[in-house]
Amino acid sequence: MQSDDTVEHHHVVIAGSGFSGLGMAIALKRDGIDDLVILEREDDLGGTWRDNTYPGCACDVPSILYSWSDEQHPDWSRFFAPQREIWDYMRGVAERHDVVRHVRYREELLEAAWDDDAQLWCLRTGTGPMTADVLVSAVGALSEPSVPDLPGLGSFAGTAFHSARWDHDHDLTGRKVAVIGTGASAIQFVPHIQPQVAELHLFQRTPPWILPRPEWVMSERLKRTFRRVPVVQRALRRAIFTLAEARHTAFTHPRVMAALNERMGLKHLAAQVPDPELRAKLTPDYRMGCKRILGSSTYYPAISAPNAAVVTAGIREVVPEGIVDGAGELHEVDTIIFGTGFKVTDLPIAHRVRGRDGGTLAETWRGSMKAYLGTAVAGFPNLFVLLGPNTGLGHNSVLFMIESQTEHVRRVLGFRRRHGLASIEPREEAQESFVAEVDGAMEGSVWTAGGCQSWYLDATGRNSTLWPQTVRRFERRLARFVPTDHRLELPRATPTVPVGVESDAVPA
């Protein structure tokens, strides 16, 4: 693609209007940057919290942590807020910061290519071309549902859908339902649909570790206190954050995980599943934390009910009347619900973004996502990836990671403005050094111990999704912008940037 003076141009274009995209826009506007556009393929903002409307959808992180640091919400109804409240919260914050007017609905980013001569991004969207000085990918890892390619799925005579695209017009009352997958979504919606359906066939490949989850309701008295004395809410938030950070030790020291959390999980299982045969099916045979740890006090009772059955024989094929398991038994069902997660390690947008040499992100990564500070990629000038490689968490709120990244992007762009630069990108050796640091921190953790296999691992077997250290460590790593780690370019008409530019640790 070639740039064109007649094409619409913006300083910053952000793809995605979830927590990452909105947070980035708010941070930029704080710096006085108003020439920005948020591309949103759907007809409303909100990302994951717009799309996931399945019964029981709620945050599995305490609500008080699942919010922007300077936008605390005193009126959460529950300790773990339901989907609708989170979505409403996001829209309210976006409106207060005048971000909504920057969102282009039903305008998806279809292709992006760096024009090295013009030193800008050439974009193709669903409504036409545009260019940008800076491109921010804020599509997140939980945006594209993953549906397994089951033999015969197209022949199924009933209704099939993914939990992230819940079919609310399909009444489940009296239905024979197959649920495929036992991840975070299924853990939440299964207890809600089990009393409604005639039969529930739960196809489980690997039993998850589940800890009890308190369903605390936030009292009106507590909410009034938060509103009148905000420092109380901030103090509680700090305390819960500190406790969450302390949990990180269990992930990096498997023996601690076994001694504390695994014992709690097995006790929870024994208390809620009296049937020894079913309990054996539901007992994990891997270290807790290897896969995502789930919280529920209602899942085990739901799948222990008389109308529920846990199938562990795998799936041979789908036929018009139902599912044939690996043992050859036919499970007659009229509805299939996929609780099979998302395309996390093969982000669709990676196939759409082309860098300096013309190759896509996907081609550059070759099956394993890698980025400098989890945020920028060598060979892709003026590109920032929010919630990119190795920025996921297993112990705390990912919103802290997003805030660290958006503040880092502010620093980088501030440095770019002050020095009159056309582009900034990390040097290959700096990126390799960071990735080596991350991989080294993974060694000996629950994510690598005992041959752990999970969706955290990519096609090469590398854990390219999680950050292996504490949130505070990530904040410190991103708190400085180091120019010597980057390739810095002035506009073509001027000389190149001097080599010895000093470190720029102060926000713009």
Buried (B, 14 or more C-beta within 10 A) or exposed (E): BEBEEEBBBBBBBBBBBBBBBBBBBBBBBEEEBEEBBBBBBEEEBBBBBBBBBBBBBBBBBBBBBBBBEEBBBBBBEBBBBBBEBBBBBBBEBBEEBEBBEBBBEEBBBEBBBBBBEBBBBBBBBEEEBBBBBBBBBBBBBBBBBBBEEBEBBEEBEBBBBBBBEBBEEBEBEEBBBBBBBBBBBBBBBBBBBBEBBEBBBBBBBBBBBBBBBEEEEBEEEBBEBBEEEEEBBBEBBEEBBEEBBEBBEBBBBBEBBBEBBBEEBBEBBEEBBEEEEBBEBBBBEBBBBBBBBBBBBBBBBBBBEEBBBBBBBEBBEBBEBBBBBEEEEEBEBBBBBBBBBBBBBBBEBBEBBBBBEEBBBBEBBEEBBBBBBBBBBBBBBBBBBBBBBBBBBBBBBBBBBBBBBBBBBBBBBBBBEEBEBBBBBBBEEBBBBBBEEBBEBBEEBBBBBEEBEBBBBBEEEBBBBBBBBBBBBBBEBBBBBBBEBBBBBBEEEEEEBEEEBEEBEEEB
